[in-house]
Amino acid sequence: MSNRRARRRQVAHDAAWKQFFALSIMVEHLLHGFAGHIAELLDFATLRDVAGEWVQDGRRRRSDAVWRVDYGDGSDRTLIVMLEFQSTVDRSMARRVLRIVGMAYEKLRRNRQLDPDGQLRVLCFVIYSGGRAWTAPGVADRVGVSANGEVLSLLSQPYVALDARGGVREHLPKRNFVATLLDLTASSSVAEVLDVLRDLGRWLSDEAGDQAEAVCTVYGEWLATCMPRLFLRSRASALVEQWTQGKTEEQSMTALAERMEREAAQWRRRIKRSRQEGMELGLAHERSLLRQQAARKFGDATGDRLARRLADVSDTDRLSEVGALIIDCDTSASFLERI
C-alpha cells in the first residue's frame, strides 16, 4: 500500500473514531467506565464540546476532541476531558499532551476561563486502535482520583491509553458504549463482531435515551470505515434505514449483524473465486510455455500434441516433470513416449 493511500485510510479511520466522541453520551460513558469514581461527582447535564476553544500544537489534527463538564458539588470546579485518537504508536505523546495542556492553561488564563481557584483540571485519554500494543512512554495505568474528585496526574504520566489489543478487553465494563467499541476493535472474527452487536442491541436504547438514533448511526459509519471487509461501505446507512422502518434498536442491531454475516460470506466466496481464477490463469500460462518450449525443440506438431495431453492437467508437479523432460529428451519420439 502506498504511503498516500495508507495516510488516507488513517485519516478516515481516525475520523470515524472522532464521530463517536462528538456525542456527549460517549464521553459520559468514557468517564463512567474508565475514570474511576470521578464520574459520580460530575454534572453531565453541563457537558459541552469546547474543541473550538481549545489550542493546537502546530499540527492541526482532525482527531482531537475536547469536552468540559462541571462538578456537581457546587464547588465551581470544571473538568476538561481531552481525547486523542491514534491508529499508530506516537512515542512523543506524553510531551505532546503536556505541551497542549500548558498552552491551554495560558490561553484560558488570559481569557479568564480558568476555574475560580485558578486551576485547570485536565484528564487526557488516548484511544488507540492500532494493530500492535501501545508502547509509548508516559502512559498511566489508570485514572488517579482523590476522594474529592481531583485528578492525580503526574508529569511523567499525563495520559491514560485505552488499547483494546493491549489487555483492557478483559476488564471492560458492561453496558458501556466505549467498552463495546473497544470490544469490536479487538474482535478477530465475524462471529465475535456479531455477538457484540447483538448484545449492544439489547441495551442500546436504555443507555442512549434520545441519542439512540445517533448512536446507531455512528456505529454503522464506524463499521463501514474500520471493518470494510465485514461491512461494505455502500451499506453504511443501513442502521438509519432501519430506524425509518420503525424497528427497535435490538431489531436494528440484529438486522445489521445478519447483513454483515451475509456480506462476509459473500466476500469470502469472492476471495475464493478470485484465487481459483488466478490459479487457473497461472496453470494455463504454464501449459502454454511448455507447449512453446516443446515446439521450439521438437517442432510444432510435437508442441500441439503436448498441448492436447496437458489440457486438463492442473498438477504443478506433473507440469514441472514435463518441463524437465523437454530438457532431458533428445528426440520427439522419446519425449512423447515418456509423457
N, C-alpha and C positions, 0 to 999 in steps of 0.2 A: 504494500500500500504506500502510495506517495505521501510525502510529508504534508502536502497541501490537503490531500483527502483526509489524512488522519486528523489534521487540525480541524477541518470542518466537522468531522464526526465528534471530536472532543467538545467543540463549541455547542453543537446540537445536544449532546449528552448533558453537559452542564446546564444548558438552558432548560432541559426537561426537569432536572432536579430543582432548579430555581422556581419553576412553576408551582411545585408543591408548597414551597415556603413563601409564596405570595398569598397563601391562605392563612388567616390567623389561627384557624383550628389546628393546622400543622405545627405552628410554633408553640401553641398551648400544649399539644401532645408531646412535643420535644421536651419541654420543661417538665411536664408531669412524669415522663418516662425516664429521663436521663439527667435530671438536675437535682436529685435529692429532694429534701423537704422544702426547698425554696419555693416551689410551685404553690404550696399551701399558703404562702404568705403574700401572694400576688393577686392583684385585682385584674383579671383577664378582660373585664369589660373596658379597660383603659388601654388595651394592647393596640398599638398603632405602628404602621410602617414608616420608618424615618430614613430609609435608604437615600432619599433625595437630599436630606440634610447632612448626610454622613460625608466623610472625606475619602479620597482615593490616595493611593500611594504612588501615583505617577504611571501606573499601568491600569488603565480603565478596564475593569473586569466585568463581564456580563453575569458572573455567577455569584456576586456578593448580595447578601440580604441583611438588613439591619432593622430590628424592631425595638420598641421601647414600651415598658409597662410599669405602672405604678405599684408600689407596695400597698396592701390593703389594710395596713395597721395605723393609718393616719400619721405616719412619720414623715411624709413628703419626700420619701426616697423613691427613686426610679431605678430600674434595671435595664441596661442596654443588652440585647441579645444579638450578637454578631455571628453570621454564618458564612462559612467558606465552603464551596463545593469543588472537590478535587477528584479527577479521574486519573491523575498521576501523582506520584510522591514528590512533594516540594520540601526539600530539606531546609529551606530557609523560612519555613512557615512561622516558626517562633519569632524570629526577628521581624518578619512582616507584620505579625499581629501586634507586637509591641510598638512598632513604628506607627501603625494606623491608630492605635489607642492614644499614643502620645500626641499625634496630630489632631485627633478628635478632641482631646482634652483642651488644647489651646484654642481651637475653633469655638467650642461650646463655652469656654470661659469668656472669650471676647464677646460672644453673643448673649451672655448671661443666661445660659441654658443648662448650667450645672445644677445639681441638687442644691437646696438651700444651705447645706453644710459644706458646700464647695467640693463635693466628691463626685466622681464619675465611676459608677459601678458597671462593669462590663463582664459579660460571660460569653466566651467565644467557643463555638463548635466548628470543627472541620468534619463535613460529611463526605466520607471517602468511598468511592465506588470503583477503584482500580482493580486490576487483576491480581496484584500481589499485595502482601500485607503492608500497612503503613509503617514505615521505619524511620520517619523523620524525627530528629531530636526535639525535645521541649514539650512533649505531649504529656498531659496529666492523666492518671489512670481513671479518675472520676472527678466530679464537681465537688470541691470542698466548700461547705457552707457552715457558718457559725449558727448558734442557737437562734439568734435574732435575724438571720437571713442575710448576713454579709458574705459575699463571695470571697473565699480564701484562696486566691490565685497567687502563684509565685512568678517572679520574673523569669525563672528558669523553666517554668511550665505554664505558659499563659493560655493554653487552649486544651480542649478535650476533643479527641478524634473518635468518631463513630465509624467503625470499619467492620462491615458485616462478615468479611472474609478473614478478619483477624481475631475471631473468637467471641465477639459480642453477641453473636446469634444465640449462643447457648443460654444467655441470661436476658433475653428480650422480654419486655413487659407485655401482658396480654391486652387485647382490645385497644391497641395503640397504633395510630396511622404511620408514625415514623418507624416503629418496630416492624410493621408489616412491609414497609418499603425496603428496609434492610433485609428482611426475610426473603423478599422477592429477589433482591440483588444477589443473595447467597445461594439461591436455588440453582441446582445443577441439572435439572431435568424438567421436561414438560409436566410430568406428574406432580412434582413438587410445586411448581407455579400454580397449577390448577387447584391443589389443596389449599394454598394460601389464599387464592381468590375466593374460593367457596367459603372459607372461614370468614373472610372480610365481609362478604355479602350478608352474613347472619347478624352482624352488629353495626354495620356502617351507619345506618340511619339513626340509631340510638345515640351514637357518639358525635355525629356530624351536625345534627339538627338542620337548620336552614341552609347550611353549606354542603348538604349531602350531594346535590347535583354537581356542584363544582368539584367536590372530591372525586366523584365518579369520572368526571371529565379528565382531571389531571392524571388519574391512574391510567385511563385509556391512552392519553398522549405519551405518558412515560413508557408504557409497554411498547407502543409503536416505535418510539425512538431508541430505547435502550435494549429491547429484546426483539429486533426486527425479524429474526428467524422464526420466532414463535408467534408474532402478531404483526401482520402485514400493515405497512404504513397507510395504505389506502383505506384501511378499516378503522382508523383512529377515532372516527366519530361514532363508532358502534354503541358506546355507552350512552351518548347523548340521544341517539335514536331510540334506545330502549326507554328512556325517560319520556319521550314524546308519545310512546305507545302505552304509557301509564303503568309500567311494570315497577315492582318494588326493587329496592337495592339488591336484595338477595337474588331475585329473578334476573336482574341486570348482570350481576357478577356470575351467576350460573350460566347465563347465555354467553357471556364473554369467555368463560372457561371452555364451554363447548365449542365456540368458534375457534379459539386458539388450538384446541385439540385437533379439530378438523384441518386447520391450516398447517399445523405442524406435521400432520400425517401427509398432507399434500406436498409439503416442502421436502420431506424425506423421500417420497416417491419420485419427485423431480430430480433430486440429487442422485438417486439410484439409477434412474433412466439416463441421466447425463453421463454417469460413469460407464454404464453399459455401452452407450453410443460412442463414448470416447475409446473404450477398449475395442469395439468393433472397427472403428476407423483405424486404430493402430494396427490391428491384425490385417486388415485389408491392405494397408500400406506395406506391411512386412511381406505379405504374399506377393504383392506387385514387384517389390525389389528382388525377391528370389526369382521370379519369372524373368526379369530383365537380366539378372546375373547368369541364369542358365542359358538364355538365348544368346548372350554375348559369347559364352564359351562353347556351347554345343549347337547353336543355330536356333532360328525362330520356331521350327517345328517342335524341338525339344522343350523350348520355353512354353509353348502353347499347351503341350501335353502335361507339363508340370502344373500350369495354372489350373487345368481341369481337375487334377488329382488333389490340389490343395484348396479347392473352392470351399469345402466345408470344414477345413482343419482350423481349430481355434486353440490347439495345444501349443503354447510357446516353445516348450522343449522340443516338440516334434519339428517345428519350423527351424529351430536352431540346428537340429540334426541335418535337415535338408541343406542349410547353408554350408555346413561342414562338408557334405557330400559333393557339392558343386566344386569345392576347392580340391578335394581328395581324388575324385574320379578323373580319368584321362579321356574317356570316350563317352559319347551319348548313351551307347548301349549299356555300359556298366552302370552309369548313373541311373538310367530309368529302371534297370533291374533292381537296384538297391533301394529305390524309394517306393 
